[in-house]
Amino acid sequence: MWTGLVFNLCLFLLPLAAATGIFVINRDHLYAYESSEANARAIVDRVEKLNASLIQVDFDRQRQWDNMVAMELMANDSSAARGFLLSGAEMLPARSAEVLRRAAADGAGDAAIEVAALQLLLPGTRERYQANVQLLSLRPTTPALQPVHSNAWRSA
């Protein structure tokens, strides 16, 4: 019984909704929209404004990079922390990344990048890194390994 009543009510409301829609279209002259560059620009601006209010896309990449280094330091994974530090040129905003690229271009290798990247970290993270990780620039230099020549494989 109730389903029949709901069905009949919908049959009655559907024409009312359609009539209201036609009335709004005629009242606001929505059928007479002229496509022009100015109108298209206005629509794009309005959509961008609405999207900006819905989604926050401007996160702080430098702070996120710092947080990743700090997280690895808290997990006592110094290799991962150094990896994030050295990959900063690919992760940071353009201005900060350029500092690291210049350090890499100087030819001093990863040690120079590490020192430059340390300057971009927040003071707390920098201190924790320096306390827990031996800097590449402070490691003792080891001479290149010399190949061992053995004639043991030659017999006869």
URBELJO-V155362 format. One record per backbone hydrogen bond with DSSP energy under -0.5 kcal/mol. CO is the residue of the C=O (numbers start at 1). NH is the residue of the N-H. If there is no record, write none. Layout:
co=CO nh=NH
co=CO nh=NH
This chain:
co=1 nh=5
co=2 nh=6
co=3 nh=7
co=4 nh=8
co=5 nh=9
co=6 nh=10
co=7 nh=11
co=8 nh=12
co=9 nh=13
co=10 nh=14
co=11 nh=15
co=12 nh=16
co=13 nh=17
co=14 nh=18
co=15 nh=19
co=16 nh=20
co=17 nh=21
co=18 nh=22
co=19 nh=23
co=20 nh=24
co=21 nh=25
co=22 nh=26
co=23 nh=27
co=24 nh=28
co=25 nh=30
co=25 nh=31
co=26 nh=29
co=29 nh=32
co=30 nh=33
co=33 nh=35
co=34 nh=36
co=36 nh=40
co=37 nh=41
co=38 nh=42
co=39 nh=43
co=40 nh=44
co=41 nh=45
co=42 nh=46
co=43 nh=47
co=44 nh=48
co=45 nh=49
co=46 nh=50
co=47 nh=51
co=48 nh=52
co=49 nh=53
co=50 nh=54
co=51 nh=54
co=51 nh=55
co=55 nh=57
co=57 nh=59
co=59 nh=61
co=60 nh=64
co=61 nh=65
co=62 nh=66
co=63 nh=67
co=64 nh=68
co=65 nh=69
co=66 nh=70
co=67 nh=71
co=68 nh=72
co=69 nh=73
co=70 nh=74
co=71 nh=75
co=72 nh=77
co=73 nh=76
co=76 nh=78
co=77 nh=81
co=78 nh=82
co=79 nh=83
co=80 nh=84
co=81 nh=85
co=82 nh=86
co=83 nh=87
co=85 nh=88
co=87 nh=90
co=87 nh=91
co=88 nh=92
co=93 nh=97
co=94 nh=98
co=95 nh=99
co=96 nh=100
co=97 nh=101
co=98 nh=102
co=99 nh=103
co=100 nh=104
co=101 nh=105
co=102 nh=106
co=103 nh=108
co=104 nh=107
co=108 nh=111
co=109 nh=112
co=109 nh=113
co=110 nh=114
co=111 nh=115
co=112 nh=116
co=113 nh=117
co=114 nh=118
co=115 nh=119
co=116 nh=120
co=117 nh=120
co=117 nh=121
co=118 nh=121
co=122 nh=126
co=123 nh=127
co=124 nh=128
co=125 nh=129
co=126 nh=130
co=127 nh=131
co=128 nh=132
co=129 nh=133
co=133 nh=135
co=135 nh=138
co=135 nh=139
co=136 nh=139
co=147 nh=149
co=148 nh=150
co=151 nh=154
co=153 nh=155
